[in-house]
Amino acid sequence: LESVRDSGFLRVRFLLHVLVARQLRLAGRWEEIEVHLAQAAELMGGRHPVLQWHLEVEGALLAMRRGDAGALERAEAARAAFAQLRRPDGMERSVYAELCEVLASA
């Protein structure tokens, strides 16, 4: 089971949940996002830094939308964590740009 958990298949499933959450966010369907974020978190358990960063960003954006206490701090922490990513790809840079836009308008 451990080798399956570390496999690319699991990462692909994780990214699909994150991408669905992102698309739901862009479509304004906030109520459905939490399900996908929870499933993504369950799949990886925070063990992969890039995937964990995606999860933190989407969670922070959702918290900001709901007006949760500490949401702005969560988003700032996610923005700061971007510097720790090794070789971010186009998707990470795009998500980072969206996060910065949201923070600039907050």
FIRO-998913 format. One record per residue: residue in one letter; x, y, z of N, C-alpha, C, O in turn; residue number from 1. Coordinates in pm, 1 decimal. Atoms other than C-alpha are relative to their C-alpha. Last residue first. Layout:
# residues N
TILO  res        nx        ny        nz       cax       cay       caz        cx        cy        cz        ox        oy        oz    n
TILO    a         X         Y         Z         X         Y         Z         X         Y         Z         X         Y         Z  NUM
...
//
This chain:
# residues 106
TILO  res        nx        ny        nz       cax       cay       caz        cx        cy        cz        ox        oy        oz    n
TILO    a      56.1      21.0    -134.8    -832.0    4218.2      21.3      18.5     120.6      89.2     -23.0     118.6     205.1  106
TILO    s     134.1     -59.6      -8.1    -781.2    4324.2    -342.8     -62.6     -14.5     138.4    -171.5      37.6     162.8  105
TILO    a      -8.6    -142.3      32.5    -406.0    4270.8    -338.0    -135.7      68.5      13.1    -143.7     186.9      46.1  104
TILO    l     -57.1     -70.7    -115.0    -452.1    3939.2    -156.8       8.5     150.4     -25.7     -11.3     230.1      66.0  103
TILO    v      99.1       2.5    -107.1    -686.1    3811.2    -427.6      51.1      77.8     120.8     -23.1     155.4     181.0  102
TILO    e     109.6     -90.0      38.1    -446.5    3920.0    -701.1    -104.6       8.2     110.9    -151.5     116.7     145.1  101
TILO    c     -47.8    -136.5     -17.9    -151.3    3757.0    -521.8    -108.1     101.7     -36.0    -121.4     204.5      30.3  100
TILO    l      -5.8     -25.6    -143.8    -343.2    3429.6    -493.7      43.6     143.9      26.8     -13.5     211.2     112.6   99
TILO    e     138.5     -16.0     -46.0    -425.9    3438.4    -864.9      -4.3      33.8     148.7     -80.5     120.8     190.7   98
TILO    a      46.0    -129.7      50.6     -58.4    3497.5    -950.8    -143.6      27.8      44.2    -176.7     140.3      81.7   97
TILO    y     -63.8    -103.0     -80.6      42.9    3204.6    -727.0     -47.3     139.2     -42.7     -76.1     223.6      42.1   96
TILO    v      73.1       0.3    -127.7    -210.4    2979.1    -899.8      57.0     108.1      91.5     -17.9     177.4     160.4   95
TILO    s     134.2     -52.0      26.4     -59.5    3074.0   -1236.7     -82.0       9.8     128.4    -147.8     110.8     153.1   94
TILO    r     -14.0    -144.0      19.3     298.1    3024.2   -1113.5    -135.8      66.1     -25.4    -159.7     178.1      19.7   93
TILO    e     -28.2     -61.9    -129.3     205.2    2683.3    -974.5      12.1     151.5     -14.3     -38.5     226.1      69.5   92
TILO    m     120.9       8.0     -80.5      43.5    2582.8   -1304.0      21.6      66.5     135.4     -63.6     142.9     180.8   91
TILO    g      96.1    -101.5      42.2     335.1    2707.6   -1509.1    -126.4       0.5      83.1    -183.4     106.3     109.5   90
TILO    d      35.2       4.1     141.9     584.1    2498.2   -1314.3    -102.5     109.4     -30.0    -134.3     192.1      55.5   89
TILO    p     144.9      -5.3      22.9     751.2    2572.8    -981.8     -29.6       1.8    -150.4      40.0      68.1    -227.3   88
TILO    r      37.2       2.9     141.4    1116.0    2461.5    -981.4    -152.0       1.5     -20.7    -206.8     -93.7     -76.4   87
TILO    r    -110.8      19.4      92.6    1158.0    2395.0    -609.2     -55.5     -11.5    -140.6    -143.6     -93.5    -166.5   86
TILO    l      21.3     103.3     102.2     885.4    2544.0    -396.0     122.0      -7.4     -90.7     177.6      94.4    -131.9   85
TILO    q     -63.0     126.0     -40.9    1008.6    2735.7     -89.6     -15.8    -110.6    -104.2      49.0    -214.8     -94.3   84
TILO    a    -144.8     -13.5      13.6     936.8    3078.7    -241.1      72.5    -129.5      34.1     186.0    -149.8      -8.9   83
TILO    f     -32.7      16.6     141.4     572.1    2975.2    -282.4     151.4       5.7     -21.8     204.8     -65.3    -107.0   82
TILO    a     -46.0     137.6      21.6     552.0    2934.1      97.0      37.3     -25.3    -146.0     110.8    -119.6    -175.3   81
TILO    a    -139.2       9.0     -43.2     529.9    3313.6     133.6      58.3    -139.0     -27.7     176.3    -151.7     -60.2   80
TILO    r     -78.3     -79.5      95.3     208.5    3320.4     -71.0     148.2      -9.0      34.4     231.3     -26.2     -54.8   79
TILO    a      -6.3      76.6     124.8      65.9    3034.3     131.9      81.8      75.3    -104.4     158.5      15.5    -179.8   78
TILO    a     -92.4     111.1     -24.0     152.5    3217.9     454.7      15.9     -85.3    -126.6     126.1    -130.3    -157.9   77
TILO    e    -135.2     -56.9      -1.7     -14.7    3534.6     324.5     105.2    -109.8      20.0     211.5    -106.8     -42.0   76
TILO    a     -33.2     -32.8     138.5    -326.6    3332.4     238.8     140.2      59.2      -9.5     214.7      26.4    -101.9   75
TILO    r     -20.5     126.7      72.6    -337.2    3175.6     584.2      42.7      26.7    -143.3     132.7     -39.0    -195.5   74
TILO    e    -130.5      51.7     -42.5    -288.2    3519.1     744.0      31.5    -131.6     -70.5     145.8    -155.5    -109.3   73
TILO    l    -100.4     -83.4      65.1    -578.2    3656.9     540.8     140.4     -47.9      35.9     229.6     -49.8     -49.0   72
TILO    a      -7.9      35.6     141.4    -797.0    3366.8     648.4     108.8      78.5     -72.2     182.6      23.0    -153.5   71
TILO    g    -133.7      45.3      36.1    -721.3    3412.5    1018.9      17.5     -33.9    -147.0     123.8     -82.1    -186.2   70
TILO    a    -104.7     -66.2     -77.2   -1088.0    3431.7    1116.9     135.2     -58.3     -40.3     149.2    -180.1     -51.4   69
TILO    d     -49.1      67.1    -119.9   -1303.4    3291.7     838.1     107.3      83.7      70.0     184.3     154.9       5.5   68
TILO    g     -26.0     -99.3    -103.7   -1460.9    3537.7     594.7      46.3     -61.7     130.8      25.9      -3.8     237.5   67
TILO    r      96.7      18.4    -108.9   -1616.7    3264.0     381.7      18.3     103.6     110.6     -68.7     118.6     196.3   66
TILO    r     134.7     -16.6      56.2   -1434.1    3382.7      69.2    -105.5      -7.6     110.2    -202.1      68.6     110.4   65
TILO    m      19.2    -142.9      24.2   -1112.5    3423.1     264.5    -140.9      27.2     -51.8    -205.2     124.1     -11.5   64
TILO    a      16.1     -64.4    -130.6   -1141.6    3068.0     398.7     -21.6     150.4     -15.8    -101.2     209.5      57.1   63
TILO    l     133.8      33.9     -47.7   -1196.2    2937.9      44.5     -27.3      68.5     134.3    -135.7     122.7     155.9   62
TILO    l      94.1     -77.0      82.2    -888.7    3123.0     -76.5    -144.1     -27.0      42.2    -226.4      64.4      46.1   61
TILO    a      -6.7    -140.5     -42.3    -686.5    2985.4     214.2     -98.3      84.7     -79.2    -164.9     171.5     -22.7   60
TILO    g      63.7     -11.3    -131.3    -800.3    2628.3     145.3      -2.5     144.1      49.5    -101.6     188.8     107.3   59
TILO    e     144.8      11.6      20.4    -716.0    2664.4    -223.4     -76.0      11.5     132.1    -182.7      72.6     138.0   58
TILO    v      50.3    -115.6      74.7    -370.8    2797.1    -140.7    -151.6      -7.7     -15.6    -222.5      88.3      14.5   57
TILO    e       1.0    -117.6     -87.9    -299.6    2540.1     130.8     -58.5     121.9     -70.5    -136.3     196.9     -11.5   56
TILO    l     107.0      19.2     -97.5    -400.3    2250.5     -94.2     -11.3     120.7      93.0    -121.7     165.9     123.6   55
TILO    h     126.5     -18.5      73.1    -179.9    2374.1    -375.3    -118.3      -8.9      96.7    -211.4      71.4      90.1   54
TILO    w      13.4    -143.6      26.0     107.7    2406.3    -127.6    -130.2      30.3     -74.7    -200.7     125.7     -41.6   53
TILO    q      45.4     -61.2    -124.8      53.9    2050.0      -5.9     -19.6     150.0     -19.3    -113.5     207.8      35.4   52
TILO    l     141.7      31.8      -9.9      81.8    1932.0    -366.1     -59.0      58.9     127.1    -172.8     105.8     126.9   51
TILO    v      71.3     -74.9     104.1     410.9    2113.4    -405.8    -149.6     -25.1      10.7    -229.3      68.3       1.7   50
TILO    p       3.4    -145.0     -21.2     546.2    1992.3     -69.6     -78.8      78.6    -105.3    -153.8     169.5     -69.6   49
TILO    h     -68.3     -49.8     118.5     444.1    1623.7     -96.0      -7.3     152.5       1.2    -117.6     207.0      -1.4   48
TILO    r    -135.0      53.2      10.6     362.9    1459.3     237.4      77.8      51.5    -120.4     199.3      32.9    -126.3   47
TILO    g    -100.3    -104.0     -18.1      64.1    1665.4     339.6     142.5     -43.8     -20.6     234.5      21.7      28.2   46
TILO    g     -38.3     -15.0    -139.6    -165.1    1366.3     389.3     112.7      98.9      22.0     185.5      88.2     120.7   45
TILO    m    -142.7     -24.1     -15.9    -161.8    1294.8      19.4      44.7      16.2     143.6     161.1      -9.4     174.3   44
TILO    l     -85.6      77.3      90.2    -495.4    1130.2     -52.0     148.4      17.6      31.0     223.3     -80.0      32.6   43
TILO    e      -1.2     139.7     -43.2    -681.2    1262.4     251.5      95.5     -82.7     -85.4     164.1    -171.0     -34.0   42
TILO    a     -79.7       7.9    -123.2    -587.7    1619.2     170.9      11.6    -143.7      48.0     117.6    -185.8      94.1   41
TILO    a    -140.2     -18.7      37.5    -716.9    1579.5    -185.2      90.1     -13.0     122.6     194.8     -77.4     116.4   40
TILO    q     -44.0     123.3      66.0   -1045.2    1433.5     -60.7     146.7       9.8     -40.6     221.0     -87.8     -30.0   39
TILO    a     -10.1     105.3    -101.9   -1088.6    1720.2     185.3      49.7    -130.2     -62.4     133.0    -199.3      -3.8   38
TILO    l    -119.5     -27.8     -80.7   -1010.6    1977.5     -83.5      19.5    -106.8     106.6     132.5    -147.6     133.3   37
TILO    h    -118.6      34.8      78.2   -1260.3    1814.9    -318.2     128.7      27.7      76.6     225.4     -47.7      65.4   36
TILO    v      -1.8     144.8      22.0   -1540.6    1817.4     -62.9     127.5     -40.5     -72.7     193.7    -136.8     -33.9   35
TILO    e     -50.6      68.6    -119.1   -1457.4    2171.0      47.4       8.7    -150.8     -17.7     101.3    -213.6      33.5   34
TILO    i    -145.8       5.0      -5.3   -1497.2    2309.1    -303.9      51.0     -84.9     115.8     144.8    -162.9      99.7   33
TILO    e     -46.9     132.5      41.9   -1863.8    2226.4    -355.7     150.0     -18.4      18.7     200.2    -130.2       7.5   32
TILO    e      51.1     103.3     -90.5   -2008.9    2520.2    -159.0      51.7    -140.2     -33.8      48.7    -228.7      51.7   31
TILO    w     -77.8      14.0    -122.6   -1785.1    2768.8    -338.5     -44.3    -116.1      87.1      38.7    -179.2     152.5   30
TILO    r      75.0     109.0     -64.6   -1938.8    2730.3    -683.4      72.0     -40.9     128.0     122.1    -152.7     140.6   29
TILO    g      79.6     -52.4    -110.3   -1816.1    3070.2    -806.3     -83.4    -104.4      71.5    -180.5     -70.0     138.9   28
TILO    a     140.4      -4.3      41.2   -1702.9    2934.3   -1142.9     -91.2      53.6     110.3    -211.8      67.5      90.1   27
TILO    l       9.4     -95.3     110.6   -1340.0    3021.4   -1067.3    -143.8      15.2     -49.2    -182.4     120.8     -99.3   26
TILO    r     -22.9    -135.1     -53.9   -1373.5    2846.3    -731.5     -16.0     104.0    -109.6     -81.7     206.0     -89.0   25
TILO    l     121.5     -35.3     -74.5   -1528.2    2540.1    -893.4      12.6     140.6      58.1     -82.7     218.6      57.5   24
TILO    q     102.2     -33.0      99.4   -1240.5    2534.8   -1142.6    -132.1      38.3      67.2    -201.5     129.0      21.1   23
TILO    r     -35.7    -128.2      63.2    -989.2    2552.6    -859.0    -106.0      41.6    -101.3    -147.7     157.4    -103.4   22
TILO    a      26.3    -105.0     -99.0   -1162.0    2278.2    -663.2      29.7     137.6     -59.4     -44.9     233.1     -37.8   21
TILO    v     146.1     -13.7      -6.5   -1165.8    2060.8    -977.2     -36.5     110.1      99.1    -123.9     192.1      71.2   20
TILO    l      43.8     -69.9     121.3    -795.2    2128.8   -1025.2    -151.1      18.5      -2.6    -200.2     123.3     -44.5   19
TILO    v     -39.6    -140.2     -12.1    -719.8    2037.1    -663.2     -46.4      79.3    -121.4     -95.3     191.4    -107.3   18
TILO    h      85.3     -61.9    -102.2    -920.3    1714.2    -689.2      31.7     148.5      15.0     -59.0     230.8      27.3   17
TILO    l     134.9     -11.5      56.3    -747.3    1628.0   -1017.1     -95.2      64.3      99.7    -175.1     150.1      62.2   16
TILO    l       5.1    -118.6      85.0    -410.9    1708.9    -862.8    -136.6      17.3     -64.9    -182.2     130.0     -84.6   15
TILO    f      -5.5    -119.0     -83.5    -470.8    1455.8    -586.1     -15.3     125.2     -86.0     -98.2     211.4     -57.0   14
TILO    r     131.9     -12.7     -64.2    -576.7    1186.2    -830.8      -6.3     124.4      86.5    -106.4     196.0      85.7   13
TILO    v      93.5     -41.6     104.9    -261.2    1252.1   -1034.8    -140.5      15.9      57.7    -209.0     113.7      27.5   12
TILO    r     -22.3    -142.5      24.1     -49.3    1237.9    -721.4     -94.5      52.9    -107.9    -144.2     165.1     -98.3   11
TILO    l      59.1     -72.5    -112.5    -203.5     905.4    -629.5      17.1     150.5     -18.4     -73.2     228.3      12.2   10
TILO    f     145.7      11.9      10.6    -127.0     762.1    -971.6     -68.0      80.8     109.8    -165.6     151.3      84.1    9
TILO    g      50.3    -111.4      79.7     229.6     894.4    -956.1    -151.0      -2.7     -11.6    -213.4     102.3     -26.7    8
TILO    s      -4.4       8.5     145.9     301.5     646.4    -682.8     -53.7     125.5     -66.6    -121.2     208.0      -5.0    7
TILO    d    -105.9     -85.7      52.1     379.6     722.9    -321.7       2.1       5.1    -152.2      82.9      77.5    -210.4    6
TILO    r      20.5    -135.6     -53.8      48.7     587.1    -192.5     103.8      97.8     -56.6      73.0     214.5     -80.9    5
TILO    v     110.5     -58.3      75.4      84.2     282.4    -418.4     -22.3     144.1      43.7     -46.0     231.4     -39.9    4
TILO    s     -52.5     -30.7     133.0     427.5     207.9    -272.5    -108.8      59.3     -88.9     -80.1     143.8    -173.7    3
TILO    e     -86.6    -118.3      -6.7     282.8     241.2      78.3      55.0      36.4    -137.8      63.8     154.5    -171.5    2
TILO    l      82.6    -119.8       0.0       0.0       0.0       0.0      86.6     125.6       0.0      52.6     224.2     -65.5    1
//
